[in-house]
Every structure is written in C-alpha cells, then in structure tokens.
Amino acid sequence: MGTALFNEYEDVMARTTLFQRSRLSAEERNELLDIFLSVCQWTRIYYGWRPNLPDEGDNHLVELAVAGNAQFIVTRNLRILSGMELNFPHLTVLKPEAFLKEIAT
C-alpha cells in the first residue's frame, strides 16, 4: 500500500453513489477498509518509472508493485496497464478471477 493508492481507496469508498444499492452503511464500508488496510504492507516508492503508462495518474500502481517486489497487479481494468512502455518480467497483471486460479494451483 502506498499514499496514492490509499487516497484512491478512501475516495472510492466515500462515493455514496457507488454504494446506493449496497447493504453496507458508510460506517461499515469504513470498517471494511480498515480491516483491509490492517493486512496491507506500507511500501515507500523511492524511484519513479517514467514514462511508462499513457495515463500519468496510474503510474503509481506499477511503481508501488515494483518497489514492493510484487508478483501481481490484480485489477478489473487491464486496459490501464496494457500500455506499459517498460517491461518488468517478474510482474504480471491479472483480473481477480485469473489471480485466484493462479494462486490455487
């Protein structure tokens, strides 16, 4: 977890329009976020990999993964990471379903 990603999670969880049909209250969503964050490892980014992604606002995801020595970036939005200019052989971008299959084997 890094500062930019943390801010993104907080912002998304506070969007009431996204959760209009959810059974979770705002308080329960905050508690869920707190639980999730309690198992995250805070990672500092010391080196920016630029240029990399077409959308500058998404570069922090790759930088966080590289700094944290992650093997996977798990996202439903593969499009944002499909235009990487830099190659990180140890890093794989997967949808959640594919990630679950990967770790189950």
Buried (B, 14 or more C-beta within 10 A) or exposed (E): BBEBBBEBBEEEBEEEEEBEEEEEEEEEBBEEBEEEEEEEEEBEBEEEBEEBBEEEEBBBBBBBBBBBEBEBBBBEEEEBBEEBEEEBEEBBBBEEEBBEEEEEE
